[in-house]
């Protein structure tokens, strides 16, 4: 469900990437994509994560590439 929603947001901004996999634990969320994400793509994913009701906003760090 989360991947489908992220991909819908990315499609809305006409992004060429799509999310493939999400891993989360109590310290981080890792989202893998099929191509290298641009800053705008990462901002869309961050915005979606922040809108989830069960996420503590004070613990969200800025997105970054590995």
N, CA, C and O atoms as a Tripos MOL2 file, in Angstrom:
@<TRIPOS>MOLECULE
protein
  264   263    66     0     0
PROTEIN
NO_CHARGES

@<TRIPOS>ATOM
      1 N           0.8190   -1.1820    0.0000 N.3       1 UNK1
      2 CA          0.0000    0.0000    0.0000 C.3       1 UNK1
      3 C           0.8730    1.2600    0.0000 C.2       1 UNK1
      4 O           0.5970    2.2050   -0.7390 O.2       1 UNK1
      5 N           1.9430    1.2750    0.8400 N.am      2 UNK2
      6 CA          2.8040    2.4560    0.9030 C.3       2 UNK2
      7 C           3.5430    2.6760   -0.4150 C.2       2 UNK2
      8 O           3.6660    3.8090   -0.8810 O.2       2 UNK2
      9 N           4.0300    1.6010   -1.0070 N.am      3 UNK3
     10 CA          4.7350    1.7300   -2.2880 C.3       3 UNK3
     11 C           3.7900    2.2480   -3.3630 C.2       3 UNK3
     12 O           4.1600    3.1170   -4.1520 O.2       3 UNK3
     13 N           2.5820    1.7220   -3.3950 N.am      4 UNK4
     14 CA          1.6030    2.1770   -4.3890 C.3       4 UNK4
     15 C           1.3020    3.6590   -4.2190 C.2       4 UNK4
     16 O           1.1980    4.3830   -5.2090 O.2       4 UNK4
     17 N           1.1610    4.1190   -2.9950 N.am      5 UNK5
     18 CA          0.8850    5.5410   -2.7520 C.3       5 UNK5
     19 C           2.0710    6.4210   -3.1360 C.2       5 UNK5
     20 O           1.8920    7.4680   -3.7570 O.2       5 UNK5
     21 N           3.2740    6.0030   -2.7720 N.am      6 UNK6
     22 CA          4.4630    6.7680   -3.1600 C.3       6 UNK6
     23 C           4.5650    6.8440   -4.6790 C.2       6 UNK6
     24 O           4.8370    7.9100   -5.2310 O.2       6 UNK6
     25 N           4.3490    5.7190   -5.3570 N.am      7 UNK7
     26 CA          4.4200    5.7100   -6.8210 C.3       7 UNK7
     27 C           3.3410    6.5860   -7.4470 C.2       7 UNK7
     28 O           3.5660    7.1940   -8.4930 O.2       7 UNK7
     29 N           2.1810    6.6540   -6.8190 N.am      8 UNK8
     30 CA          1.1240    7.5330   -7.3310 C.3       8 UNK8
     31 C           1.5560    8.9940   -7.2180 C.2       8 UNK8
     32 O           1.3580    9.7710   -8.1530 O.2       8 UNK8
     33 N           2.1450    9.3740   -6.0790 N.am      9 UNK9
     34 CA          2.6470   10.7400   -5.9150 C.3       9 UNK9
     35 C           3.7450   11.0470   -6.9350 C.2       9 UNK9
     36 O           3.7690   12.1330   -7.5150 O.2       9 UNK9
     37 N           4.6480   10.0980   -7.1520 N.am     10 UNK10
     38 CA          5.7220   10.3080   -8.1280 C.3      10 UNK10
     39 C           5.1650   10.4430   -9.5430 C.2      10 UNK10
     40 O           5.6430   11.2590  -10.3310 O.2      10 UNK10
     41 N           4.1630    9.6460   -9.8560 N.am     11 UNK11
     42 CA          3.5360    9.7310  -11.1820 C.3      11 UNK11
     43 C           2.8500   11.0810  -11.3680 C.2      11 UNK11
     44 O           2.8600   11.6410  -12.4640 O.2      11 UNK11
     45 N           2.2480   11.6070  -10.2820 N.am     12 UNK12
     46 CA          1.5700   12.9070  -10.3590 C.3      12 UNK12
     47 C           2.5210   14.0380  -10.7280 C.2      12 UNK12
     48 O           2.1050   15.0090  -11.3590 O.2      12 UNK12
     49 N           3.7890   13.9280  -10.3450 N.am     13 UNK13
     50 CA          4.7610   14.9690  -10.7020 C.3      13 UNK13
     51 C           5.5370   14.5930  -11.9690 C.2      13 UNK13
     52 O           6.5260   15.2360  -12.3210 O.2      13 UNK13
     53 N           5.0690   13.5440  -12.6430 N.am     14 UNK14
     54 CA          5.6630   13.0770  -13.8940 C.3      14 UNK14
     55 C           7.1030   12.5940  -13.7190 C.2      14 UNK14
     56 O           7.9330   12.7520  -14.6150 O.2      14 UNK14
     57 N           7.3880   12.0050  -12.5590 N.am     15 UNK15
     58 CA          8.7040   11.4460  -12.3010 C.3      15 UNK15
     59 C           8.8770   10.1500  -13.0880 C.2      15 UNK15
     60 O           7.9100    9.4360  -13.3510 O.2      15 UNK15
     61 N          10.1100    9.8620  -13.4560 N.am     16 UNK16
     62 CA         10.4010    8.6380  -14.2000 C.3      16 UNK16
     63 C          10.8330    7.4930  -13.2880 C.2      16 UNK16
     64 O          11.1220    6.4000  -13.7750 O.2      16 UNK16
     65 N          10.8840    7.7190  -11.9880 N.am     17 UNK17
     66 CA         11.2860    6.6490  -11.0830 C.3      17 UNK17
     67 C          10.0610    6.0360  -10.4140 C.2      17 UNK17
     68 O           8.9720    6.6100  -10.4280 O.2      17 UNK17
     69 N          10.2620    4.8710   -9.8340 N.am     18 UNK18
     70 CA          9.2160    4.2670   -9.0190 C.3      18 UNK18
     71 C           9.8680    3.5580   -7.8430 C.2      18 UNK18
     72 O          10.9880    3.0540   -7.9360 O.2      18 UNK18
     73 N           9.1460    3.5340   -6.7450 N.am     19 UNK19
     74 CA          9.6350    2.8590   -5.5420 C.3      19 UNK19
     75 C           9.4320    1.3580   -5.7020 C.2      19 UNK19
     76 O           8.4050    0.9010   -6.2050 O.2      19 UNK19
     77 N          10.4430    0.6000   -5.2590 N.am     20 UNK20
     78 CA         10.3850   -0.8520   -5.3760 C.3      20 UNK20
     79 C          10.2240   -1.5430   -4.0300 C.2      20 UNK20
     80 O           9.5760   -2.5860   -3.9420 O.2      20 UNK20
     81 N          10.8050   -0.9730   -2.9870 N.am     21 UNK21
     82 CA         10.8990   -1.6620   -1.7070 C.3      21 UNK21
     83 C          11.0030   -0.6410   -0.5820 C.2      21 UNK21
     84 O          11.6400    0.4010   -0.7340 O.2      21 UNK21
     85 N          10.3690   -0.9490    0.5480 N.am     22 UNK22
     86 CA         10.4610   -0.0960    1.7290 C.3      22 UNK22
     87 C          10.8820   -0.9590    2.9150 C.2      22 UNK22
     88 O          10.3290   -2.0330    3.1500 O.2      22 UNK22
     89 N          11.8660   -0.4680    3.6520 N.am     23 UNK23
     90 CA         12.3000   -1.1110    4.8900 C.3      23 UNK23
     91 C          12.2640   -0.0530    5.9770 C.2      23 UNK23
     92 O          12.7290    1.0690    5.7760 O.2      23 UNK23
     93 N          11.7180   -0.4060    7.1170 N.am     24 UNK24
     94 CA         11.7220    0.5620    8.2230 C.3      24 UNK24
     95 C          11.9980   -0.1560    9.5370 C.2      24 UNK24
     96 O          11.6630   -1.3260    9.7240 O.2      24 UNK24
     97 N          12.6160    0.5880   10.4260 N.am     25 UNK25
     98 CA         12.7790    0.1500   11.8110 C.3      25 UNK25
     99 C          12.5620    1.3820   12.6770 C.2      25 UNK25
    100 O          12.0520    2.3900   12.1870 O.2      25 UNK25
    101 N          12.9300    1.3290   13.9330 N.am     26 UNK26
    102 CA         12.6500    2.4630   14.8100 C.3      26 UNK26
    103 C          13.5620    3.6620   14.5800 C.2      26 UNK26
    104 O          13.3720    4.7000   15.2140 O.2      26 UNK26
    105 N          14.5480    3.5480   13.6920 N.am     27 UNK27
    106 CA         15.4760    4.6590   13.4560 C.3      27 UNK27
    107 C          15.4420    5.2190   12.0360 C.2      27 UNK27
    108 O          15.8360    6.3650   11.8190 O.2      27 UNK27
    109 N          14.9820    4.4340   11.0750 N.am     28 UNK28
    110 CA         15.0390    4.9200    9.6980 C.3      28 UNK28
    111 C          14.0270    4.2280    8.8010 C.2      28 UNK28
    112 O          13.4870    3.1670    9.1150 O.2      28 UNK28
    113 N          13.8010    4.8780    7.6770 N.am     29 UNK29
    114 CA         13.0040    4.3040    6.5980 C.3      29 UNK29
    115 C          13.8910    4.3110    5.3690 C.2      29 UNK29
    116 O          14.4570    5.3430    5.0070 O.2      29 UNK29
    117 N          14.0100    3.1640    4.7330 N.am     30 UNK30
    118 CA         14.7910    3.0540    3.5070 C.3      30 UNK30
    119 C          13.8360    2.7210    2.3740 C.2      30 UNK30
    120 O          13.0830    1.7500    2.4480 O.2      30 UNK30
    121 N          13.8730    3.5310    1.3300 N.am     31 UNK31
    122 CA         13.0390    3.3110    0.1590 C.3      31 UNK31
    123 C          13.9630    3.1180   -1.0280 C.2      31 UNK31
    124 O          14.7560    4.0040   -1.3470 O.2      31 UNK31
    125 N          13.8690    1.9690   -1.6870 N.am     32 UNK32
    126 CA         14.6780    1.7470   -2.8850 C.3      32 UNK32
    127 C          13.8250    2.0670   -4.1130 C.2      32 UNK32
    128 O          12.6160    1.8380   -4.1410 O.2      32 UNK32
    129 N          14.5040    2.6020   -5.1230 N.am     33 UNK33
    130 CA         13.8360    2.9760   -6.3660 C.3      33 UNK33
    131 C          14.5310    2.3090   -7.5400 C.2      33 UNK33
    132 O          15.6550    1.8210   -7.4170 O.2      33 UNK33
    133 N          13.8540    2.2930   -8.6730 N.am     34 UNK34
    134 CA         14.4080    1.6330   -9.8530 C.3      34 UNK34
    135 C          15.4680    2.4680  -10.5690 C.2      34 UNK34
    136 O          16.2200    1.9400  -11.3890 O.2      34 UNK34
    137 N          15.5350    3.7590  -10.2700 N.am     35 UNK35
    138 CA         16.5440    4.6620  -10.8430 C.3      35 UNK35
    139 C          17.0180    5.5990   -9.7460 C.2      35 UNK35
    140 O          16.4250    5.6490   -8.6680 O.2      35 UNK35
    141 N          18.0750    6.3360  -10.0130 N.am     36 UNK36
    142 CA         18.5660    7.3150   -9.0400 C.3      36 UNK36
    143 C          17.5260    8.4230   -8.8940 C.2      36 UNK36
    144 O          17.0520    8.9790   -9.8840 O.2      36 UNK36
    145 N          17.1840    8.7310   -7.6580 N.am     37 UNK37
    146 CA         16.1580    9.7330   -7.3870 C.3      37 UNK37
    147 C          16.7610   11.1320   -7.3890 C.2      37 UNK37
    148 O          17.8770   11.3470   -6.9170 O.2      37 UNK37
    149 N          16.0050   12.0680   -7.9250 N.am     38 UNK38
    150 CA         16.3680   13.4780   -7.8490 C.3      38 UNK38
    151 C          15.8780   14.0290   -6.5160 C.2      38 UNK38
    152 O          15.0880   13.3830   -5.8270 O.2      38 UNK38
    153 N          16.3350   15.2000   -6.1590 N.am     39 UNK39
    154 CA         15.9160   15.8380   -4.9190 C.3      39 UNK39
    155 C          14.4010   16.0050   -4.8750 C.2      39 UNK39
    156 O          13.7810   15.7850   -3.8340 O.2      39 UNK39
    157 N          13.8120   16.3870   -5.9840 N.am     40 UNK40
    158 CA         12.3530   16.5620   -6.0150 C.3      40 UNK40
    159 C          11.6330   15.2470   -5.7430 C.2      40 UNK40
    160 O          10.5960   15.2380   -5.0790 O.2      40 UNK40
    161 N          12.1660   14.1390   -6.2470 N.am     41 UNK41
    162 CA         11.5720   12.8250   -5.9870 C.3      41 UNK41
    163 C          11.6630   12.4760   -4.5040 C.2      41 UNK41
    164 O          10.7010   11.9890   -3.9100 O.2      41 UNK41
    165 N          12.8200   12.7280   -3.9220 N.am     42 UNK42
    166 CA         13.0040   12.4250   -2.5010 C.3      42 UNK42
    167 C          12.1080   13.3040   -1.6350 C.2      42 UNK42
    168 O          11.6170   12.8580   -0.5980 O.2      42 UNK42
    169 N          11.8940   14.5490   -2.0530 N.am     43 UNK43
    170 CA         11.0100   15.4380   -1.3020 C.3      43 UNK43
    171 C           9.5700   14.9310   -1.3190 C.2      43 UNK43
    172 O           8.8610   15.0380   -0.3190 O.2      43 UNK43
    173 N           9.1410   14.3820   -2.4450 N.am     44 UNK44
    174 CA          7.7910   13.8090   -2.5450 C.3      44 UNK44
    175 C           7.6560   12.6370   -1.5940 C.2      44 UNK44
    176 O           6.6470   12.5140   -0.9000 O.2      44 UNK44
    177 N           8.6730   11.7650   -1.5530 N.am     45 UNK45
    178 CA          8.6230   10.6160   -0.6530 C.3      45 UNK45
    179 C           8.6270   11.0610    0.8050 C.2      45 UNK45
    180 O           7.9100   10.4940    1.6300 O.2      45 UNK45
    181 N           9.4320   12.0730    1.1260 N.am     46 UNK46
    182 CA          9.4710   12.5960    2.4900 C.3      46 UNK46
    183 C           8.1180   13.1820    2.8770 C.2      46 UNK46
    184 O           7.6410   12.9600    3.9900 O.2      46 UNK46
    185 N           7.5070   13.9180    1.9770 N.am     47 UNK47
    186 CA          6.2000   14.5150    2.2490 C.3      47 UNK47
    187 C           5.1720   13.4310    2.5440 C.2      47 UNK47
    188 O           4.3740   13.5740    3.4700 O.2      47 UNK47
    189 N           5.1800   12.3530    1.7700 N.am     48 UNK48
    190 CA          4.2390   11.2610    1.9950 C.3      48 UNK48
    191 C           4.4570   10.6280    3.3670 C.2      48 UNK48
    192 O           3.4950   10.3950    4.1000 O.2      48 UNK48
    193 N           5.7050   10.3520    3.7190 N.am     49 UNK49
    194 CA          6.0090    9.7310    5.0130 C.3      49 UNK49
    195 C           5.5470   10.6350    6.1540 C.2      49 UNK49
    196 O           5.0090   10.1440    7.1460 O.2      49 UNK49
    197 N           5.7480   11.9330    6.0290 N.am     50 UNK50
    198 CA          5.3490   12.8680    7.0730 C.3      50 UNK50
    199 C           3.8340   12.9520    7.2240 C.2      50 UNK50
    200 O           3.3460   13.2990    8.3000 O.2      50 UNK50
    201 N           3.0830   12.6430    6.1710 N.am     51 UNK51
    202 CA          1.6270   12.7080    6.2340 C.3      51 UNK51
    203 C           0.9960   11.4730    6.8720 C.2      51 UNK51
    204 O          -0.1990   11.4800    7.1690 O.2      51 UNK51
    205 N           1.7720   10.4210    7.0850 N.am     52 UNK52
    206 CA          1.2450    9.2270    7.7220 C.3      52 UNK52
    207 C           0.9300    9.5230    9.1880 C.2      52 UNK52
    208 O           1.6860   10.2310    9.8530 O.2      52 UNK52
    209 N          -0.1550    8.9970    9.6810 N.am     53 UNK53
    210 CA         -0.5950    9.2850   11.0510 C.3      53 UNK53
    211 C           0.2840    8.6500   12.1150 C.2      53 UNK53
    212 O           0.3850    9.1830   13.2200 O.2      53 UNK53
    213 N           0.9160    7.5400   11.8180 N.am     54 UNK54
    214 CA          1.6550    6.8160   12.8430 C.3      54 UNK54
    215 C           3.1490    7.1240   12.8420 C.2      54 UNK54
    216 O           3.9400    6.3130   13.3260 O.2      54 UNK54
    217 N           3.5500    8.2710   12.3130 N.am     55 UNK55
    218 CA          4.9570    8.6500   12.2340 C.3      55 UNK55
    219 C           5.2180    9.8140   13.1810 C.2      55 UNK55
    220 O           4.4880   10.8050   13.1810 O.2      55 UNK55
    221 N           6.2660    9.6810   13.9850 N.am     56 UNK56
    222 CA          6.6810   10.7500   14.8870 C.3      56 UNK56
    223 C           7.4960   11.7620   14.0760 C.2      56 UNK56
    224 O           8.6370   11.4810   13.7080 O.2      56 UNK56
    225 N           6.9290   12.9230   13.7970 N.am     57 UNK57
    226 CA          7.5580   13.9150   12.9310 C.3      57 UNK57
    227 C           8.8660   14.4590   13.4800 C.2      57 UNK57
    228 O           9.7190   14.8970   12.7090 O.2      57 UNK57
    229 N           9.0390   14.4410   14.7760 N.am     58 UNK58
    230 CA         10.2660   14.9870   15.3470 C.3      58 UNK58
    231 C          11.4780   14.1070   15.0490 C.2      58 UNK58
    232 O          12.6140   14.5590   15.1930 O.2      58 UNK58
    233 N          11.2590   12.8820   14.6430 N.am     59 UNK59
    234 CA         12.3630   11.9640   14.3720 C.3      59 UNK59
    235 C          12.7090   11.8340   12.8960 C.2      59 UNK59
    236 O          13.5930   11.0510   12.5470 O.2      59 UNK59
    237 N          12.0430   12.5750   12.0230 N.am     60 UNK60
    238 CA         12.2910   12.4540   10.5890 C.3      60 UNK60
    239 C          13.4870   13.3110   10.1890 C.2      60 UNK60
    240 O          13.5210   14.5170   10.4340 O.2      60 UNK60
    241 N          14.4640   12.6600    9.5710 N.am     61 UNK61
    242 CA         15.6390   13.3620    9.0540 C.3      61 UNK61
    243 C          15.4280   13.6200    7.5630 C.2      61 UNK61
    244 O          14.5590   13.0110    6.9390 O.2      61 UNK61
    245 N          16.2090   14.5030    7.0090 N.am     62 UNK62
    246 CA         16.1290   14.8080    5.5930 C.3      62 UNK62
    247 C          16.5260   13.5950    4.7660 C.2      62 UNK62
    248 O          17.3930   12.8180    5.1670 O.2      62 UNK62
    249 N          15.8890   13.4350    3.6090 N.am     63 UNK63
    250 CA         16.2580   12.3090    2.7400 C.3      63 UNK63
    251 C          17.6640   12.4890    2.1850 C.2      63 UNK63
    252 O          18.1210   13.6160    1.9940 O.2      63 UNK63
    253 N          18.3470   11.3840    1.9290 N.am     64 UNK64
    254 CA         19.6750   11.4620    1.3270 C.3      64 UNK64
    255 C          19.9550   10.2120    0.5280 C.2      64 UNK64
    256 O          19.3700    9.1540    0.7600 O.2      64 UNK64
    257 N          20.8610   10.3570   -0.4180 N.am     65 UNK65
    258 CA         21.2840    9.2230   -1.2240 C.3      65 UNK65
    259 C          22.3560    8.4720   -0.5010 C.2      65 UNK65
    260 O          23.1600    9.0640    0.2180 O.2      65 UNK65
    261 N          22.3810    7.1650   -0.6810 N.am     66 UNK66
    262 CA         23.4340    6.3530   -0.0690 C.3      66 UNK66
    263 C          24.7170    6.4620   -0.8430 C.2      66 UNK66
    264 O          25.7160    5.8440   -0.4730 O.2      66 UNK66
@<TRIPOS>BOND
     1     1     2 1
     2     2     3 1
     3     3     4 2
     4     3     5 am
     5     5     6 1
     6     6     7 1
     7     7     8 2
     8     7     9 am
     9     9    10 1
    10    10    11 1
    11    11    12 2
    12    11    13 am
    13    13    14 1
    14    14    15 1
    15    15    16 2
    16    15    17 am
    17    17    18 1
    18    18    19 1
    19    19    20 2
    20    19    21 am
    21    21    22 1
    22    22    23 1
    23    23    24 2
    24    23    25 am
    25    25    26 1
    26    26    27 1
    27    27    28 2
    28    27    29 am
    29    29    30 1
    30    30    31 1
    31    31    32 2
    32    31    33 am
    33    33    34 1
    34    34    35 1
    35    35    36 2
    36    35    37 am
    37    37    38 1
    38    38    39 1
    39    39    40 2
    40    39    41 am
    41    41    42 1
    42    42    43 1
    43    43    44 2
    44    43    45 am
    45    45    46 1
    46    46    47 1
    47    47    48 2
    48    47    49 am
    49    49    50 1
    50    50    51 1
    51    51    52 2
    52    51    53 am
    53    53    54 1
    54    54    55 1
    55    55    56 2
    56    55    57 am
    57    57    58 1
    58    58    59 1
    59    59    60 2
    60    59    61 am
    61    61    62 1
    62    62    63 1
    63    63    64 2
    64    63    65 am
    65    65    66 1
    66    66    67 1
    67    67    68 2
    68    67    69 am
    69    69    70 1
    70    70    71 1
    71    71    72 2
    72    71    73 am
    73    73    74 1
    74    74    75 1
    75    75    76 2
    76    75    77 am
    77    77    78 1
    78    78    79 1
    79    79    80 2
    80    79    81 am
    81    81    82 1
    82    82    83 1
    83    83    84 2
    84    83    85 am
    85    85    86 1
    86    86    87 1
    87    87    88 2
    88    87    89 am
    89    89    90 1
    90    90    91 1
    91    91    92 2
    92    91    93 am
    93    93    94 1
    94    94    95 1
    95    95    96 2
    96    95    97 am
    97    97    98 1
    98    98    99 1
    99    99   100 2
   100    99   101 am
   101   101   102 1
   102   102   103 1
   103   103   104 2
   104   103   105 am
   105   105   106 1
   106   106   107 1
   107   107   108 2
   108   107   109 am
   109   109   110 1
   110   110   111 1
   111   111   112 2
   112   111   113 am
   113   113   114 1
   114   114   115 1
   115   115   116 2
   116   115   117 am
   117   117   118 1
   118   118   119 1
   119   119   120 2
   120   119   121 am
   121   121   122 1
   122   122   123 1
   123   123   124 2
   124   123   125 am
   125   125   126 1
   126   126   127 1
   127   127   128 2
   128   127   129 am
   129   129   130 1
   130   130   131 1
   131   131   132 2
   132   131   133 am
   133   133   134 1
   134   134   135 1
   135   135   136 2
   136   135   137 am
   137   137   138 1
   138   138   139 1
   139   139   140 2
   140   139   141 am
   141   141   142 1
   142   142   143 1
   143   143   144 2
   144   143   145 am
   145   145   146 1
   146   146   147 1
   147   147   148 2
   148   147   149 am
   149   149   150 1
   150   150   151 1
   151   151   152 2
   152   151   153 am
   153   153   154 1
   154   154   155 1
   155   155   156 2
   156   155   157 am
   157   157   158 1
   158   158   159 1
   159   159   160 2
   160   159   161 am
   161   161   162 1
   162   162   163 1
   163   163   164 2
   164   163   165 am
   165   165   166 1
   166   166   167 1
   167   167   168 2
   168   167   169 am
   169   169   170 1
   170   170   171 1
   171   171   172 2
   172   171   173 am
   173   173   174 1
   174   174   175 1
   175   175   176 2
   176   175   177 am
   177   177   178 1
   178   178   179 1
   179   179   180 2
   180   179   181 am
   181   181   182 1
   182   182   183 1
   183   183   184 2
   184   183   185 am
   185   185   186 1
   186   186   187 1
   187   187   188 2
   188   187   189 am
   189   189   190 1
   190   190   191 1
   191   191   192 2
   192   191   193 am
   193   193   194 1
   194   194   195 1
   195   195   196 2
   196   195   197 am
   197   197   198 1
   198   198   199 1
   199   199   200 2
   200   199   201 am
   201   201   202 1
   202   202   203 1
   203   203   204 2
   204   203   205 am
   205   205   206 1
   206   206   207 1
   207   207   208 2
   208   207   209 am
   209   209   210 1
   210   210   211 1
   211   211   212 2
   212   211   213 am
   213   213   214 1
   214   214   215 1
   215   215   216 2
   216   215   217 am
   217   217   218 1
   218   218   219 1
   219   219   220 2
   220   219   221 am
   221   221   222 1
   222   222   223 1
   223   223   224 2
   224   223   225 am
   225   225   226 1
   226   226   227 1
   227   227   228 2
   228   227   229 am
   229   229   230 1
   230   230   231 1
   231   231   232 2
   232   231   233 am
   233   233   234 1
   234   234   235 1
   235   235   236 2
   236   235   237 am
   237   237   238 1
   238   238   239 1
   239   239   240 2
   240   239   241 am
   241   241   242 1
   242   242   243 1
   243   243   244 2
   244   243   245 am
   245   245   246 1
   246   246   247 1
   247   247   248 2
   248   247   249 am
   249   249   250 1
   250   250   251 1
   251   251   252 2
   252   251   253 am
   253   253   254 1
   254   254   255 1
   255   255   256 2
   256   255   257 am
   257   257   258 1
   258   258   259 1
   259   259   260 2
   260   259   261 am
   261   261   262 1
   262   262   263 1
   263   263   264 2
@<TRIPOS>SUBSTRUCTURE
     1 UNK1         2 RESIDUE 1 A UNK
     2 UNK2         6 RESIDUE 1 A UNK
     3 UNK3        10 RESIDUE 1 A UNK
     4 UNK4        14 RESIDUE 1 A UNK
     5 UNK5        18 RESIDUE 1 A UNK
     6 UNK6        22 RESIDUE 1 A UNK
     7 UNK7        26 RESIDUE 1 A UNK
     8 UNK8        30 RESIDUE 1 A UNK
     9 UNK9        34 RESIDUE 1 A UNK
    10 UNK10       38 RESIDUE 1 A UNK
    11 UNK11       42 RESIDUE 1 A UNK
    12 UNK12       46 RESIDUE 1 A UNK
    13 UNK13       50 RESIDUE 1 A UNK
    14 UNK14       54 RESIDUE 1 A UNK
    15 UNK15       58 RESIDUE 1 A UNK
    16 UNK16       62 RESIDUE 1 A UNK
    17 UNK17       66 RESIDUE 1 A UNK
    18 UNK18       70 RESIDUE 1 A UNK
    19 UNK19       74 RESIDUE 1 A UNK
    20 UNK20       78 RESIDUE 1 A UNK
    21 UNK21       82 RESIDUE 1 A UNK
    22 UNK22       86 RESIDUE 1 A UNK
    23 UNK23       90 RESIDUE 1 A UNK
    24 UNK24       94 RESIDUE 1 A UNK
    25 UNK25       98 RESIDUE 1 A UNK
    26 UNK26      102 RESIDUE 1 A UNK
    27 UNK27      106 RESIDUE 1 A UNK
    28 UNK28      110 RESIDUE 1 A UNK
    29 UNK29      114 RESIDUE 1 A UNK
    30 UNK30      118 RESIDUE 1 A UNK
    31 UNK31      122 RESIDUE 1 A UNK
    32 UNK32      126 RESIDUE 1 A UNK
    33 UNK33      130 RESIDUE 1 A UNK
    34 UNK34      134 RESIDUE 1 A UNK
    35 UNK35      138 RESIDUE 1 A UNK
    36 UNK36      142 RESIDUE 1 A UNK
    37 UNK37      146 RESIDUE 1 A UNK
    38 UNK38      150 RESIDUE 1 A UNK
    39 UNK39      154 RESIDUE 1 A UNK
    40 UNK40      158 RESIDUE 1 A UNK
    41 UNK41      162 RESIDUE 1 A UNK
    42 UNK42      166 RESIDUE 1 A UNK
    43 UNK43      170 RESIDUE 1 A UNK
    44 UNK44      174 RESIDUE 1 A UNK
    45 UNK45      178 RESIDUE 1 A UNK
    46 UNK46      182 RESIDUE 1 A UNK
    47 UNK47      186 RESIDUE 1 A UNK
    48 UNK48      190 RESIDUE 1 A UNK
    49 UNK49      194 RESIDUE 1 A UNK
    50 UNK50      198 RESIDUE 1 A UNK
    51 UNK51      202 RESIDUE 1 A UNK
    52 UNK52      206 RESIDUE 1 A UNK
    53 UNK53      210 RESIDUE 1 A UNK
    54 UNK54      214 RESIDUE 1 A UNK
    55 UNK55      218 RESIDUE 1 A UNK
    56 UNK56      222 RESIDUE 1 A UNK
    57 UNK57      226 RESIDUE 1 A UNK
    58 UNK58      230 RESIDUE 1 A UNK
    59 UNK59      234 RESIDUE 1 A UNK
    60 UNK60      238 RESIDUE 1 A UNK
    61 UNK61      242 RESIDUE 1 A UNK
    62 UNK62      246 RESIDUE 1 A UNK
    63 UNK63      250 RESIDUE 1 A UNK
    64 UNK64      254 RESIDUE 1 A UNK
    65 UNK65      258 RESIDUE 1 A UNK
    66 UNK66      262 RESIDUE 1 A UNK
